[in-house]
Amino acid sequence: MMAAQRRARIYPVVMPDRRLRDRPAPRRRFRRHPMAVAMVVAALAILPALLYVHQRTEAAATGYTILRLQRELARLESEHARLQATVSALRSPQRIERIAMTELGMVPPRQRQLAAITTAPAVVASPAPPRSLAERLGAWLGLGEAQARELDR
Amino acid sequence: MTRRPSGRSRPRLHGLRRRPAPSSRRPSVTAADLQRAVRRRILVLFAVLFSAQGLLLGRLVYIQGTQAGHLQRLALNQQLEAFPLPTQRGRIFDRAGRPLVTNVEAESVFAVPRAIPDRRAFARRVAPLLELNPQEVERRLEPGLYFAWLRRRVSPQTAAGLRALRLDGQVGFLREERRAYPNGTLAAHLLGFVGVDNQGLAGVELAYDFTLRGRPGRAVTGRDAVGRPLVETQRLAAPPVDGADLVLTIDQVVQHIAERELQKGVQESGAARGMVLAIDPRTGEVLALAAVPSFDPGAFQRVPPRRWVNRPISEVYEPGSTFKVITVAAALDAGRATLAERFDCPPSLQVGPHRIRDVHRYCTTTQTLTDIIRYSSNVGAAQVAARLGRKTFYDYIRRFGFGAPTGIDLPGEARGIVRPPQEWLGPSLHTIGFGQGISATPLQLLVAASALANGGVLVRPHVVRMVRDREGRLLQGVGTPPGRRVVSPEVAAAVVRMMVRAVEDGTGKLAAVPGYVVAGKTGTAQIPAPEGGYLEGRYIASFLGFAPVPQPRLAILVVLEEPRGAYFGGTVAAPVFRAIAEAALWYLRVPPSASLTIPGSAP
């Protein structure tokens, strides 16, 4: 034993490959930490279920929100239609005329109170004078009028 | 390590044959026997299990394969609910996009008769609010029923009153769409009305019911415990298609002007009824269609059904002197008369035993065609008709569209009464010349006369300008239908000039609109008696006119039935025409004519 301590030297030795059955199998590794493994398995099994339940719950909640908004939309559309009908009734020429004549003391316009104003005929643009060859060339080349004139000089 | 079974607790093995032991009384069971027995039992067990599984599998295949569809349907029927998706009925607008008919929501009231202990007391409580007879309410509450309509589409006040009665469980409310006519009685005969299920019953509502109605959809949904639909389970079986909107040719303001002036004219003349039609002679677009007395299309049940009739297109009358323009146009176009030709002007015309007279005696010797129109001479028109002859005159009458529907897109149009020439007995040829012995609707007469204002081309009248979807996109534009030439443009222009003379210094002076050249013709017709002949002292006064000449924008016919006192068309109907034309021309921004000279008129 003492000799062994004295001559403590390590020699590199090529060991033969360990047989497969000697390696610690994964299952064996898990056996060392059963709680952790159980937790992981439980998490892996339950998480999708939880996600699924969460998704369904959210979908149902969103569905109820959509339903509520649909009812709100229908209510607002109904209200809009009712208001439009009211506006149309208020704009009825019969009603306006009645208010104008009875409450505001207005009368239908008589011939003398109306006048047709003749507007001057629209000015017709005169045709452009014939352009010089340089201008036409400039326009064809995509140059502006000023540049074309410069060319003309 | 097979343990030998002891004699005290020997197992009873089924299927193990006991071997006889000649030397010993105890049976000897070998290990091989035991193994065989166990195998046999396992085999039996597996056989039983496989058989059971096989049965289950077979059942599964039967349920999931053969019966799958049927069972799925049963389950869906139990879990899901199919319900119709309602559509909105299309709205109706005037030509400027102003709403004439729209939709509003209203509540309908129903009862649950099974939940009502005392039907009589219940009826007495709700009947006054529903404006119904208690007996009527009680009659609807048939015992044993779970549902009975009490009243559809009640007002918000009625619904609030019923809720205040706190009849929970006995009375319920459902929301439904109700047609709203925001302008009240405006254009009631034209628009028509709908029934309790929003189906068109008259007017445009009926004629375009298919377009307005749309197509209801269908959806399937699951419901939660409290009956709310689960949105995530909703499936659209058939999408709903809302009804299309209609844009009419009528103008709300022109319609109002027509109704206002017609009402005034009816009141002032004491007439029993009145009608006004205004169309654009170039396109056939109906700008206004009014009839007095009118009704509210939202409460049409409150008036007698006779009042619902759209008389301008559904009732015929003898047009009287307004028909003379057709007679003269036919004579000119057929070459049977000329503008310069002069006709005799006797005090009366003897046709067999019958004598035709003029109401106004204005000439002594001869008269031209212009004079016949200008002074509305019956004698002259009878002579012109005689010149035409039965066959030619009949052909022209039919060519102008009399005796056949005009094809307007409204229901219930009458075709008029035009008897074939072989049935023209006695003086019929002559009397038809001045509009007696022939019946036409006001629309037929106006459309025929409008052909003269349109250069001799007859157009089909119509009331719908375009069809749009709810978002305002054009689905169908009606446009101007192709016209049909009935007389030459020269003849048409000549007759219009004669009508201008009638307004300038003839029988239609009261129709003159300052600043505009107006062409017109008066009419005063007797009303035929059911037993033959004519009713004494009862007339139909009318005025037919165009403005402004030479390019008329308006063709208007005013008909006043049975006026009291003055009854001549030139006296009672012409002022109504003038009032309508004056206001409408200004509203339509038609500039006044600078001169009253008619281009192309003979000096």
Boltz contact constraints between the chains, C-beta under 6 A:
constraints:
  - contact:
      token1: [A, 59]
      token2: [B, 232]
      max_distance: 6.0
  - contact:
      token1: [A, 63]
      token2: [B, 230]
      max_distance: 6.0
  - contact:
      token1: [A, 63]
      token2: [B, 231]
      max_distance: 6.0
  - contact:
      token1: [A, 63]
      token2: [B, 232]
      max_distance: 6.0
  - contact:
      token1: [A, 66]
      token2: [B, 231]
      max_distance: 6.0
  - contact:
      token1: [A, 67]
      token2: [B, 231]
      max_distance: 6.0
  - contact:
      token1: [A, 78]
      token2: [B, 105]
      max_distance: 6.0
  - contact:
      token1: [A, 81]
      token2: [B, 103]
      max_distance: 6.0
  - contact:
      token1: [A, 81]
      token2: [B, 104]
      max_distance: 6.0
  - contact:
      token1: [A, 82]
      token2: [B, 104]
      max_distance: 6.0
  - contact:
      token1: [A, 85]
      token2: [B, 102]
      max_distance: 6.0
  - contact:
      token1: [A, 85]
      token2: [B, 104]
      max_distance: 6.0
  - contact:
      token1: [A, 85]
      token2: [B, 180]
      max_distance: 6.0
  - contact:
      token1: [A, 85]
      token2: [B, 182]
      max_distance: 6.0
  - contact:
      token1: [A, 88]
      token2: [B, 99]
      max_distance: 6.0
  - contact:
      token1: [A, 88]
      token2: [B, 182]
      max_distance: 6.0
  - contact:
      token1: [A, 89]
      token2: [B, 182]
      max_distance: 6.0
  - contact:
      token1: [A, 92]
      token2: [B, 183]
      max_distance: 6.0
  - contact:
      token1: [A, 93]
      token2: [B, 253]
      max_distance: 6.0
  - contact:
      token1: [A, 93]
      token2: [B, 256]
      max_distance: 6.0
  - contact:
      token1: [A, 94]
      token2: [B, 256]
      max_distance: 6.0
  - contact:
      token1: [A, 111]
      token2: [B, 514]
      max_distance: 6.0
  - contact:
      token1: [A, 116]
      token2: [B, 591]
      max_distance: 6.0
  - contact:
      token1: [A, 116]
      token2: [B, 592]
      max_distance: 6.0
